[in-house]
């Protein structure tokens, strides 16, 4: 499925298509990006029967030593059975700091920008799959990985996840949906 534009407007159709395809393939894990928790709450409603892992920004991303997702939201999601992972971006991390201070070409940032040729959501979906794997939140079997462009979700991929240390073992098996124009 292809959307005419990226963004939050595609969240429910993305989740619906992700759950449909996941069931067809016999998958039971969904990993998604969320800042406020809203996409994770919507996944609870639209993806019943899946183990949901919500990945959010690391502490200090917006304000030093503060979470981006309110801790009360994390607690509510956890109580509803969602595993919440708070982690540094797998495809930027400390390299973003080096690039800002020193300039030059940084391989991991180049990898992230290369993934963006498929759209921001595709890069984010791959990234949250890595972050969830590194946090020990995944079984190692194929998953549905969901990302978006700024807010909400607009991309779903079938992914064989991998850790950062074995990034090139990650496989994007299918594109379930994504924006056509971005």
C-alpha positions as CSV (number, residue, x, y, z in Angstrom):
1,X,0.0,0.0,0.0
2,X,1.3,3.4,-0.9
3,X,0.1,6.7,0.7
4,X,-0.1,10.0,-1.3
5,X,1.7,11.9,1.5
6,X,3.8,11.1,4.6
7,X,2.6,11.8,8.1
8,X,0.3,11.2,11.0
9,X,-2.8,10.9,8.8
10,X,-1.5,7.5,7.8
11,X,-1.2,6.1,11.3
12,X,-4.3,4.0,11.5
13,X,-4.1,2.6,8.0
14,X,-0.4,1.8,8.6
15,X,-1.2,-0.1,11.8
16,X,-4.1,-1.9,10.2
17,X,-2.0,-3.0,7.2
18,X,0.9,-4.0,9.5
19,X,-1.4,-6.2,11.7
20,X,-3.0,-7.7,8.6
21,X,0.3,-8.6,7.0
22,X,1.8,-9.8,10.3
23,X,-1.1,-12.2,10.8
24,X,-0.8,-13.5,7.2
25,X,2.9,-14.3,7.9
26,X,2.3,-15.7,11.4
27,X,4.3,-12.9,13.1
28,X,3.6,-11.9,16.6
29,X,5.9,-8.9,17.3
30,X,5.4,-5.3,16.3
31,X,8.1,-2.7,17.0
32,X,7.2,1.0,16.5
33,X,8.6,4.4,17.1
34,X,6.7,6.8,19.4
35,X,7.5,10.0,21.2
36,X,4.4,10.8,23.0
37,X,3.1,7.3,23.3
38,X,0.1,8.0,21.0
39,X,1.2,5.6,18.2
40,X,1.6,2.9,20.8
41,X,-1.9,3.4,22.3
42,X,-3.3,3.3,18.7
43,X,-1.4,0.1,18.1
44,X,-3.1,-1.5,21.2
45,X,-6.4,-0.7,19.5
46,X,-5.5,-1.7,16.0
47,X,-3.0,-4.6,16.4
48,X,-4.6,-7.0,18.9
49,X,-2.7,-10.2,19.5
50,X,0.7,-8.8,18.9
51,X,3.5,-8.2,21.3
52,X,4.1,-4.5,21.0
53,X,7.4,-2.8,21.7
54,X,7.4,1.0,21.7
55,X,10.7,2.7,21.1
56,X,11.2,6.3,22.2
57,X,14.0,8.8,22.3
58,X,16.8,8.7,24.9
59,X,16.7,10.9,27.9
60,X,18.2,14.3,27.2
61,X,17.1,14.3,23.5
62,X,15.1,17.6,24.0
63,X,16.1,18.7,27.5
64,X,19.1,17.5,29.5
65,X,18.4,14.6,31.7
66,X,14.7,14.6,31.0
67,X,12.6,12.0,29.1
68,X,10.8,12.8,25.9
69,X,7.9,10.5,26.7
70,X,6.4,11.4,30.1
71,X,7.1,8.7,32.7
72,X,3.4,8.4,33.5
73,X,2.7,7.5,29.8
74,X,5.5,4.9,29.9
75,X,3.9,3.4,33.0
76,X,0.5,3.3,31.5
77,X,1.8,1.6,28.3
78,X,3.7,-0.9,30.4
79,X,0.6,-1.7,32.5
80,X,-1.3,-2.4,29.2
81,X,1.4,-4.9,28.2
82,X,3.5,-2.7,25.9
83,X,7.3,-3.0,26.3
84,X,8.8,0.5,26.3
85,X,12.4,1.0,25.2
86,X,14.1,4.3,25.7
87,X,17.3,4.3,23.7
88,X,19.8,6.4,21.8
89,X,19.2,6.5,18.1
90,X,21.0,3.5,16.5
91,X,21.7,5.4,13.3
92,X,23.1,8.6,14.8
93,X,24.0,8.3,18.5
94,X,27.3,9.9,19.3
95,X,28.2,10.4,15.6
96,X,25.7,13.3,15.5
97,X,27.6,15.0,18.2
98,X,30.9,14.4,16.4
99,X,29.5,15.7,13.1
100,X,28.1,18.9,14.8
101,X,31.4,19.6,16.5
102,X,34.0,18.3,14.0
103,X,32.2,18.2,10.7
104,X,33.2,15.7,8.1
105,X,31.6,12.4,6.9
106,X,30.3,10.0,9.5
107,X,29.6,6.5,8.3
108,X,26.5,5.8,10.5
109,X,24.9,9.2,9.5
110,X,25.6,8.3,5.9
111,X,23.9,5.0,6.4
112,X,20.9,6.7,7.9
113,X,20.6,9.2,5.0
114,X,20.9,6.3,2.6
115,X,17.9,4.6,4.2
116,X,16.0,7.9,3.9
117,X,15.9,7.4,0.1
118,X,13.0,5.0,0.9
119,X,11.5,7.7,3.2
120,X,12.0,8.9,6.7
121,X,9.6,6.2,8.0
122,X,11.7,3.4,6.5
123,X,14.8,4.7,8.2
124,X,13.0,5.0,11.5
125,X,11.5,1.5,11.2
126,X,14.9,0.0,10.6
127,X,16.4,2.0,13.4
128,X,13.7,1.1,16.0
129,X,14.2,-2.6,15.1
130,X,17.9,-2.3,16.0
131,X,17.2,-0.3,19.2
132,X,14.7,-2.9,20.3
133,X,17.0,-5.8,19.5
134,X,19.8,-4.1,21.5
135,X,17.5,-3.6,24.5
136,X,16.7,-7.4,24.5
137,X,13.0,-6.7,23.6
138,X,12.8,-9.0,20.6
139,X,12.8,-12.8,20.0
140,X,15.1,-12.6,17.0
141,X,12.3,-13.8,14.6
142,X,10.9,-11.6,11.9
143,X,8.9,-8.6,13.1
144,X,6.8,-5.8,11.8
145,X,8.8,-2.6,12.2
146,X,6.8,0.7,12.0
147,X,8.2,4.2,11.6
148,X,7.0,7.6,10.6
149,X,7.8,11.0,9.2
150,X,7.8,13.4,12.2
151,X,4.6,12.4,13.9
152,X,2.5,9.2,13.7
153,X,3.2,6.2,11.6
154,X,3.3,6.0,7.8
155,X,5.7,3.0,7.1
156,X,5.6,-0.6,8.0
157,X,8.2,-3.2,7.0
158,X,8.7,-6.9,7.6
159,X,12.2,-7.1,9.1
160,X,14.6,-9.7,10.3
161,X,16.1,-7.7,13.1
162,X,19.7,-7.4,14.1
163,X,21.8,-5.7,16.7
164,X,23.9,-2.6,16.0
165,X,27.0,-4.8,16.2
166,X,25.7,-7.0,13.4
167,X,23.8,-4.3,11.4
168,X,24.4,-5.8,8.0
169,X,22.6,-9.0,9.1
170,X,19.3,-7.0,9.3
171,X,17.0,-7.8,6.4
172,X,14.1,-5.8,5.1
173,X,12.0,-8.6,3.8
174,X,8.9,-6.7,2.7
175,X,7.5,-3.2,2.5
176,X,4.0,-3.4,3.8
177,X,3.2,0.3,3.3
178,X,5.0,3.6,2.9
179,X,4.4,7.1,1.5
180,X,4.9,7.3,-2.2
181,X,5.7,11.0,-2.1
182,X,8.0,12.4,0.6
